[in-house]
Amino acid sequence: MNAAASSITTLWSRFRSILPAAVDARVKFFAWASLAVQVLLIGTGGAVRLTGSGLGCPTWPQCVPGSLTNTPEMGIHGLIEFANRALTGVVVIIAILAFLSVIRFRAERRDLFVLTLLQGLSIPLQAVIGGITVLTGLNSYIVGLHFVVSIVLVALTAMLIFRVYYGPRGSVKPMPAWYLALTHVTSLFVAITVVVGILTTGSGPHAGDADTPRNGLDTDFLQHLHSWPAYIVLGATVLLVLGAFTVSGATVRLRRFTIALLLVELAQITVGISQARLGLPELLVGIHMVLAGVLVAAMTAVVLSLRVPAELPAAASDSDLLTDAR
């Protein structure tokens, strides 16, 4: 082994020695940061669309021919679009650090390794979709696909947090079949609500600026259609909360996450009704989009709570996740 190779090996050994050897505060921090940046990305992406800044940077991957960044001449739209693109850099850093935080004990916790790897692999996928979005002149369906991938990543990073605190996937809890089925049906209608919401936005005034092509669907009808699965989700969640306090096999964790899910839905419905009656103000529409991400994260936690962890970390308890979140 030559001197250069020996130095690299030594440096790697030293670096590896400072990485976590098991789930610790650093792993938890990067798991939470992973979810936070994905939700934040939904918010900044919404700001781009709501302000008509989708082509604030008219080229890709450069912002403007000859420059990766926006220029003063591009105004506020260029700044907003570039800020959204720049957040991708933060997402990259968080994804790398989250991956490195679990790589040392990947054999023992393959689930964490796979989840952080998928998070990292999603970055080039999102970049390609973002590029296609610009090159197609903000095609509403491509923009919608961009949002769908972000929602999937919210679910994935929420799962990462859950696994960090409660261990690998285990067996299904001994609970009534109707409760298990209702939980999965509720998650299906959450997905339907999100998809219809994407189509609704793509057909209405907030699909972009006046020159941005809409998807051609009936906005008024879609607004009503969007509310139907949302109310189904609300009714089903009320039943899930009641069941979590009455059925055998329900845990404190399940009760807490179903209540959290219900509270998010009430907030989401309140914002949705308000924005419809106030003429779709941009701020409320943006909040509605961010809450969609929070809703998916909460629903993910409820679904995961149906299983008994295969290995519960000694330092974790039912209260740890919500306590650390505060």
N, C-alpha and C positions, 0 to 999 in steps of 0.2 A: 504494500500500500504506500503510495507516494505521500509527500508532505501535505499537498493540497487536499487529497481525499481524507487524510487523517484529521486535518483541521476541520473539515466539514462534518465529519463524524463526531468529533468532540463538541463542536458547536451545537449540533442536533441533540446530542445527549444532554448537554446542559439546558438547552431550551425545553426538551421533553421533561426534564426533571421538575420544571416549575409549572408544568401543566397539571390540572386536576387529575388525581388518580381515582376519584369517585365523585359522586354528586356532592358539590359543596356550594357555597354562596356564589362563587363565580359562575358556575354552571346555571344556577337559578337566575342570576342577573342576565346572562346572555339569552336565556330562554324567554324571559319577560321582554327584553329589548327586541328580540326577533318579532314577537307579536306586536309590540308598540310601533315599530317602523312600518310594518305591513298595514296597520290601521292608519298610520299617518300618511302613508303613500296613497291610500284611498282618499284621504282628505285633500291632499295637494293635487291629485288627479282630478278630483271634483272641482277644485278651484280653477284649474285650467279650463275645464269645460264650461263652468258657470260664468266665467269672465270672457268667454270667446277667445281664449288664448291658445287654442289647440295648434295653430300654425304660427304662434309667436316666434318659434324657431322653425323656419320654413324648410330646413333641410335636416337630414339625419345620416350619419351620427353627429355631424357638425351642427351647431345651432344656426349658423349662417355660413355661406361659402367662404372659406378661409379662416374661420374662427369657431372653436369649440364652445365658446361662451357667447352670451348675448352682448350686444353693443348698446350704448346710450341711445342711438338712433332708433332702436327697435321699440323703445318705450316700455310701458308697464306690461304689455302682453308678452314681450320677449323675456322680461324678468321673471314673470310667473311661470312660463313654460320652462325656462332654463332652471329655475329653482326646483321644479318637479323632476327634471332630469338629474339635477345634482343630488337629489335625495337618493337616487339609485346608488351613488357612491357610498352613502352611509349604509344602505342596505347591504352592499357588498362587504363592507368592513364588518358589520354585525354578523353576517352569515359566515364569514371566515372565522371570526372569533368564536362563534357558537360551535362550529365544526371542530376547531382546535381544542375547545374546552372539554370535549367528550372523546377525542381520538385516543387518548392514552388508555382508557378503559372500555374501548369499543368491543372487545371480546365479551366482556361481562354485560354490557348494555348495548347490544346491537341495535335495539329499537331507537335509542337516542342517536346513534351513528347514522342510521338510515334517514331519520327525520331531518337532521342537520344537513346531510348530503343532499337530500331533495330540495331543501331550501336554497342551497347554493346553486344547484343545477337549474333552478327556476329563473335565476337572474338573466342568463343569456336568452332564455325563452321569452321573458318579458321584454327584453331589449329588442328582440326580433319583431315581436308583435307591435311594440312602440314604433319601430321603424316603418313597418307596413302601414300603420295608422297614418303616419305623416305622408308616406308616398302615395297612399290612396285618397288623399285629401280629406281625412277624418271620416272615412266610411263608418257609419253608425254601428254596423255589426262587428267591425274589427275593434272599435272602441269598446263595445260591449264585451267582446271576448277578452280584452285587456282587463276589464273589471272582473269577469268571471275568474280569471287566473288569480287575481288579487284576493278574491273571496276564498278560493281554494287554499291559498297560502295562509290566510287568516286561520282557517280550520286546521291546517297542518301545524302552524306554530302554536295554536291553542293546545293541540294534542301534545306537542313537545313539552309545554309547561306541565300538563297533566302527568305525563310519563316521568318527568323529572321529579315530581313530588310524590307520586303514588306507585311508581314501579311499572314493569312491563305488563303487557296485555295478559289478562288472566281469563278464567272461566266466567260464564254468565252467572249472575247472582240468582239464587232460587227465589224468583219472584213470579207473580201471576203472569200468564202468557199475554193477557190483554194489556197489561202495563208495558211489557216489553214491545209489543206490537204498536201500541199507541205512541210510544217514544219515537220509534222509527218512522211512523206515519207523520208525526209532527215535524221531524227533520226533513222529510220529503217536501212538506208544504212550505217550510222555511226556504228550501231551495227554489221552489216554484215562485214564491213571493219575490225573491231576489231577481230571478230571471225576468218576470213580468215587469218589475221595477226598472230593469235595464232597458227593456223595450219601450216602456213608457217615457223614460228620459230621452231615448233616441228619437222619439216621434214629436217631442214638444219643444218649447222655446229654449230649453236649456241643453239642447243637443250640441250647441256651439254658437258661433256668431251667425249673422243673417245669411252668410254664404255657405255655411256648413250644410251638407245634404242631410235631410231627415230620412228615417226609414220608411216613410209613407204610410204608416199605420195610423189609425184613428186615436188621437190623443185622449179625447174625452172618454171614449169607451175603455181604453186601457187604464185610465185612472180609476174607473169603477172596478174593472177586472182585477187590478192590482190589490184592491182592498179585500176581495173575497177570500183568497188564501190567507191573507194576513189575519182576518177575523177567525178563520178556521184554526190557525196556529194559536191565537189567543185562547179560544175555547178549549182546545186540546191541552194547552199548557196549564190552564186552571185545573183540569182533571188530573194532570201529572202532579201538580202541587198537592192536591187533596190526596191522591194515591200515595205520594211519598210519605205522608203523615199517617196513613192508615194500613197500607198493605204490609204483609210480612216480608222481611228481607230488605226493606228500604233502610238506607243508612243516613246518618247526619249529613254526610257529604252530598248525597242525592237530594235531600231536602233543601240544602243551601243553594245548590246549583239550579234547581227548578224554580226557587224563589227569585234568584238572580235573573233567570231567563224571563220570568213573568214581568219583572220590573223593567227590563230592557224593552220588552214588547209594549208595555204601557207607554213608555217614553217615546218609542218609535211611532206608535199609533197617534199619540198626542201631536207629535211634530207633523206627521202625515196629514192629519185633519187640518191642522193650523195652516200649513203651507197651501193646501187646496183652497181654503177659504180666504186666504190673504193674497191670492194671485201668484203663488209660487215664488216668493222672495228667495233670492240666491242663497242667503245665509241659512235659511231653514232647509232648503234643498240639500245644501252641503252637509248640514248636521244629520239629515235623514240618511245620506249616503254613508257617513261614518258609523251611524248607529246600525246600519245593515251589517257592517263588519263585526261590531260588538255582538249583535244578535247571533251571528254564525258562530262566534267564539263561545258564547254561552250555551248554544245548542250542542256544540261539540262536547263541552264538558258534561252536559247531561247524559248524552249517549254513552260516553266513556265511563260514566259512573254506574252503568248497568253491569259492569264486570268487576269481579274481585281481582285486585292486582296480584300478579304472580309473585311479586316480591315487593313488599312494602318497606321502603328505607326506614331504618330505625329512628332517624331524626325527624320523620314526617308524621303528621297526624291529620285528622280530618280538618282541623282548623288552620293548618299551616299555609295552604294556598291562599285563602282569603286574607289571612293575617299579613302575609308577606306582600300581598297586592296593595294593602293599605300603607 
